[in-house]
Amino acid sequence: MTCREFIEFLMQYLLGEVDREKFDAHLAVCSSCVNYLKTYQQTVKVSKAALADLDESLPKPPEELIRAILASRMKPR
């Protein structure tokens, strides 16, 4: 496995959707990818925390706006 392959399939790795053996073998010999993985995981953690705070502070959109958006999506193009 190359570093490029590791990065391309990183999300699938974290979700357990790929053969972890190949990824773990690559991580055992590639400190760059180990550092990338740690940074990626920290970014996901910080992003989730930031969005959790944001969700609570946003006002609910007006119901008529939601209906208008849904109606426009139903129109043939």
C-alpha distances in whole Angstrom, upper triangle without the diagonal:
4,7,8,6,7,10,11,11,12,16,15,13,16,18,17,16,13,12,11,11,7,7,10,8,6,10,12,11,10,14,14,11,14,17,15,15,19,20,19,20,23,24,24,26,29,28,29,32,33,34,35,38,38,39,42,43,43,46,46,46,50,50,52,49,46,48,49,45,45,48,46,43,45,47,46,45
4,5,5,6,9,10,11,12,16,16,14,17,19,19,18,15,14,14,14,10,9,12,11,8,10,13,11,9,13,11,10,13,15,14,14,18,18,18,20,22,22,23,26,27,27,29,31,32,33,35,37,37,38,41,43,42,45,45,46,49,49,51,48,46,48,48,44,44,47,45,42,45,46,45,44
4,5,5,6,9,10,10,14,15,13,15,18,18,18,16,16,15,15,12,10,12,12,8,9,12,11,8,10,8,7,10,12,10,11,14,15,14,17,19,19,20,23,24,24,26,28,29,30,32,34,34,35,38,39,39,43,43,43,47,47,49,45,43,46,46,42,42,45,44,41,43,45,44,43
4,5,5,6,9,10,13,14,13,16,18,18,18,15,16,16,17,13,12,15,15,11,13,16,14,12,14,11,9,13,14,11,13,16,16,15,17,20,19,20,23,24,24,25,28,29,29,31,34,33,34,37,38,38,41,41,41,44,45,46,43,41,44,43,40,40,43,41,38,40,42,41,39
4,5,5,6,8,12,11,11,14,16,16,14,12,13,13,14,10,9,13,13,10,12,15,15,13,15,13,11,14,16,13,13,17,17,15,17,21,20,20,23,25,24,25,28,29,29,31,34,34,34,37,39,38,41,41,41,44,45,46,43,41,43,43,39,39,42,40,37,39,41,40,39
4,6,5,6,10,10,8,11,14,13,13,11,11,11,12,9,7,10,11,8,9,12,12,10,12,11,8,10,12,10,9,13,14,12,14,17,17,17,20,22,22,23,26,27,27,29,31,31,32,35,37,36,40,40,40,43,44,45,42,40,43,43,39,39,42,41,38,40,42,41,40
4,5,5,8,10,9,11,14,14,14,13,14,13,15,13,10,13,14,11,11,15,15,12,13,11,8,11,12,8,9,12,12,10,13,15,15,15,18,19,19,20,23,24,24,26,29,29,29,33,34,33,37,37,37,40,41,43,39,37,40,40,36,36,40,38,35,38,40,39,38
4,6,8,9,10,12,13,14,13,12,14,14,16,14,11,15,16,14,14,18,18,16,17,15,12,14,15,12,12,16,15,13,15,18,17,16,20,21,20,21,24,25,24,27,29,29,29,33,34,33,36,36,36,39,40,41,38,36,38,38,34,34,37,36,32,35,37,36,35
4,6,5,6,9,10,11,9,8,11,11,13,11,9,13,14,13,13,17,18,16,17,16,12,14,16,13,11,15,16,13,14,17,17,15,19,21,20,20,24,25,24,26,29,29,29,32,34,33,36,36,36,39,39,41,38,35,38,38,34,34,37,36,33,35,37,37,35
4,5,5,6,9,10,10,9,11,10,13,12,9,12,14,12,12,15,16,14,15,14,10,11,13,10,8,11,12,9,10,14,13,12,15,18,17,18,21,22,22,23,26,26,27,30,31,31,34,34,35,38,38,40,37,35,38,38,34,34,38,36,33,36,38,38,37
4,5,5,6,9,9,10,12,12,15,15,12,14,17,16,15,18,20,18,18,17,13,14,15,12,10,13,13,10,10,13,13,11,14,16,15,15,18,20,19,21,24,24,24,27,29,28,31,31,31,35,35,37,34,32,34,35,31,31,34,33,30,33,35,35,35
4,5,5,6,5,6,9,10,13,13,11,13,16,15,15,18,20,19,20,19,15,16,18,15,13,15,16,13,13,17,16,14,17,20,18,18,21,23,22,23,27,27,26,29,31,31,34,33,33,37,36,38,36,33,35,36,33,32,35,34,31,33,36,36,35
4,5,5,6,6,8,7,10,10,8,10,13,12,12,15,17,16,17,16,13,13,15,13,10,13,15,12,12,16,16,14,16,19,19,19,22,24,23,24,27,28,28,31,33,33,36,35,36,39,39,41,39,36,39,40,36,35,39,38,35,37,39,39,39
4,5,8,9,11,9,13,13,10,11,15,14,13,16,19,17,17,17,13,13,15,13,9,11,13,10,9,13,13,11,13,16,16,15,18,20,20,21,24,25,25,27,30,30,33,32,34,37,37,39,37,34,37,38,35,34,38,37,34,36,39,39,39
4,6,8,11,10,14,15,13,14,17,17,16,19,22,21,21,21,17,17,18,16,13,15,16,13,12,15,16,13,14,18,17,16,19,21,20,21,24,25,24,27,29,29,32,31,32,35,35,38,35,32,35,36,33,32,35,35,32,34,37,37,37
4,6,8,7,11,12,11,12,15,16,15,18,20,20,21,21,17,17,19,18,14,16,18,16,14,18,19,16,17,21,21,19,22,25,24,24,28,28,28,30,33,33,36,35,36,39,39,41,39,36,38,39,36,35,38,38,35,37,39,40,39
4,7,8,12,12,12,14,16,17,17,20,22,21,23,22,18,19,21,19,16,19,20,17,16,20,20,18,20,23,22,21,24,26,25,26,29,30,29,31,34,34,36,35,36,39,38,40,38,35,37,38,35,33,37,36,33,34,37,37,37
4,6,9,9,9,11,13,14,15,17,19,19,21,20,17,17,20,18,16,19,20,18,17,21,21,19,22,25,24,23,27,29,28,28,32,32,32,34,37,37,39,38,39,42,41,43,41,38,40,41,38,36,40,39,36,37,40,39,39
4,5,6,7,9,11,12,13,15,17,17,20,20,17,17,20,19,16,19,22,19,19,23,24,22,24,27,27,26,29,31,31,31,35,35,35,38,40,40,43,42,42,46,45,47,45,42,44,45,41,40,43,43,39,41,43,43,42
4,6,5,6,8,10,10,12,15,15,17,18,14,14,17,17,14,16,19,17,16,20,21,20,21,25,25,24,27,29,29,30,33,34,34,36,39,39,42,41,42,45,45,47,45,42,44,46,42,41,44,44,41,42,45,45,44
4,5,5,6,9,10,11,13,14,17,18,15,15,18,18,16,18,21,20,19,23,24,23,24,28,28,28,30,33,33,33,36,37,37,40,42,42,45,45,46,49,49,51,49,46,48,49,46,45,48,47,44,46,48,48,47
4,6,5,6,9,10,11,12,15,16,13,14,17,17,15,18,20,19,19,23,24,23,25,28,28,28,31,33,33,34,37,37,38,40,42,43,46,45,46,49,49,51,48,46,48,49,45,44,47,47,43,45,47,47,46
4,5,5,6,9,10,10,13,13,10,10,14,13,11,14,16,15,15,19,20,19,21,24,24,25,27,29,29,30,33,34,34,37,39,39,42,42,43,46,47,49,46,43,46,46,43,42,46,45,41,44,46,45,45
4,5,5,6,9,10,12,13,10,10,13,14,11,14,17,16,16,19,21,20,21,24,25,25,28,30,30,31,34,35,35,38,40,41,44,44,45,48,49,51,48,45,48,49,45,45,48,47,44,46,49,49,48
4,5,5,7,9,12,13,11,11,15,15,14,16,19,19,19,22,24,23,25,28,28,29,31,33,34,35,37,38,39,41,43,44,47,47,48,52,52,54,51,49,51,52,48,48,51,50,47,49,51,51,50
4,5,6,6,9,10,8,9,12,13,12,15,17,16,17,20,21,22,23,26,27,27,30,31,32,33,36,37,38,40,42,42,46,46,46,50,50,52,49,47,50,50,46,46,49,48,45,47,50,49,48
4,5,5,7,9,6,6,9,10,9,11,14,14,15,17,19,19,21,23,24,25,27,29,30,31,33,34,35,38,40,40,44,44,45,49,49,51,48,46,49,49,46,46,49,48,45,47,50,50,48
4,6,8,11,9,8,12,13,12,14,17,17,18,20,22,23,24,26,27,28,30,32,33,34,36,38,39,41,43,43,47,47,48,52,53,55,52,50,52,53,50,49,53,52,49,51,53,53,52
4,6,9,9,9,12,13,14,15,18,18,19,21,23,24,25,27,29,30,32,33,35,36,38,39,40,43,44,45,48,49,50,53,54,56,53,51,54,54,51,51,54,53,50,52,54,54,53
4,5,6,6,9,10,11,13,15,15,17,19,20,21,23,25,26,27,29,31,32,33,36,36,38,40,42,42,46,46,47,51,52,53,50,48,51,52,48,48,51,50,47,50,52,51,50
4,5,5,6,9,10,11,12,14,15,17,18,20,21,23,24,26,27,29,30,32,34,35,36,38,40,41,44,45,46,50,51,53,50,48,51,51,48,48,51,50,47,50,52,52,51
4,5,5,6,9,10,11,12,14,15,16,18,20,21,22,24,26,27,28,30,32,33,34,37,38,38,42,43,44,47,49,50,47,45,49,49,45,46,49,47,45,48,49,49,48
4,5,5,6,8,10,10,12,14,15,16,18,20,21,22,24,25,26,28,30,31,32,35,36,37,40,41,42,45,46,48,45,43,46,46,43,43,46,45,42,45,47,47,45
4,5,5,6,9,10,11,12,14,16,17,19,20,21,23,24,26,27,29,30,32,34,35,36,40,41,42,45,46,49,46,44,47,47,44,44,47,46,43,46,48,49,47
4,5,5,6,9,10,11,12,14,15,17,18,20,21,22,24,26,28,29,30,33,34,35,38,39,40,44,45,47,44,43,46,46,43,43,47,45,43,46,48,48,47
4,5,5,6,9,10,10,12,14,15,16,18,20,21,22,24,26,27,28,31,32,32,36,37,38,41,43,44,41,40,43,43,39,40,43,42,39,42,44,45,43
4,5,5,6,9,10,11,12,14,15,17,18,20,21,23,25,26,27,29,31,31,35,36,37,40,41,43,40,38,42,42,38,39,42,41,39,41,44,44,43
4,5,5,6,9,10,11,12,14,16,17,18,20,21,23,24,26,28,29,31,34,35,36,40,41,44,41,39,42,43,39,40,43,43,40,43,45,46,45
4,5,5,6,9,10,11,12,14,15,16,18,20,21,22,24,27,27,28,32,33,34,38,40,42,39,37,40,41,37,38,42,41,38,41,44,44,43
4,5,5,6,9,10,10,12,14,15,16,18,20,21,22,25,26,27,30,31,32,36,37,39,36,34,37,38,34,35,38,37,35,38,40,41,39
4,5,5,6,9,10,11,12,14,15,17,19,20,21,23,25,26,29,30,32,35,36,39,36,34,37,38,35,35,39,38,36,38,41,42,41
4,5,5,6,8,10,11,12,14,15,17,18,20,22,23,25,28,29,31,35,36,39,36,34,38,38,35,36,39,39,37,40,42,43,42
4,5,5,6,9,10,10,12,14,16,16,18,21,22,22,26,27,28,32,34,36,33,31,35,35,32,33,36,35,33,37,39,40,39
4,6,5,6,9,10,10,12,14,15,16,19,20,21,24,25,26,30,31,34,31,29,32,33,30,30,34,33,31,34,37,38,37
4,5,5,6,9,10,11,13,14,16,18,19,21,24,25,27,31,32,34,32,30,34,35,32,32,36,35,33,36,39,40,40
4,5,5,6,9,10,11,12,14,16,17,19,22,24,26,29,31,34,31,30,33,34,31,32,36,35,33,36,39,40,40
4,5,5,6,9,10,10,12,15,16,16,20,21,23,26,28,30,28,26,30,30,27,28,32,31,30,33,35,37,36
4,5,5,6,9,10,10,13,15,16,19,20,22,25,27,29,27,25,28,30,27,27,31,31,29,32,35,36,36
4,6,5,7,9,10,12,13,15,18,20,22,26,27,30,28,26,30,31,29,29,33,33,32,34,37,39,39
4,5,5,6,9,11,11,13,16,18,20,24,26,28,26,25,28,29,27,28,32,31,30,33,36,37,37
4,5,5,6,9,10,11,14,15,17,21,23,25,23,21,25,26,23,24,28,28,26,30,32,34,34
4,5,5,7,9,11,14,15,17,21,23,26,23,22,26,27,25,25,29,29,28,31,34,36,36
4,6,6,7,9,13,15,17,21,23,26,24,23,26,28,26,27,30,31,30,33,35,37,37
4,5,5,6,10,12,14,18,20,23,20,20,23,24,22,24,27,27,27,30,32,34,34
4,6,6,9,10,12,16,17,20,18,17,21,22,20,21,25,25,24,27,30,32,33
4,6,8,10,13,16,18,21,20,19,22,24,23,24,27,28,27,30,32,35,36
4,7,9,12,15,18,21,19,19,22,24,22,24,27,28,27,30,33,35,35
4,6,9,12,15,17,15,15,19,20,19,20,23,24,24,27,29,32,32
4,6,9,12,14,13,13,17,18,17,19,22,23,23,26,28,31,31
4,6,9,12,11,10,13,15,15,16,19,20,20,22,25,28,29
4,6,9,7,7,11,12,11,13,16,17,17,20,22,25,26
4,5,5,7,9,10,11,13,14,16,17,19,21,24,25
4,5,5,6,9,10,11,12,14,16,17,19,23,24
4,5,5,6,9,10,10,12,14,15,17,21,22
4,5,5,6,9,10,11,13,14,16,19,20
4,5,5,6,9,10,11,13,15,18,19
4,5,5,6,9,10,11,13,16,18
4,5,5,6,9,10,11,15,16
4,5,5,6,9,10,14,14
4,5,5,7,9,12,14
4,5,5,7,10,12
4,5,5,9,10
4,6,8,9
4,6,9
4,6
4
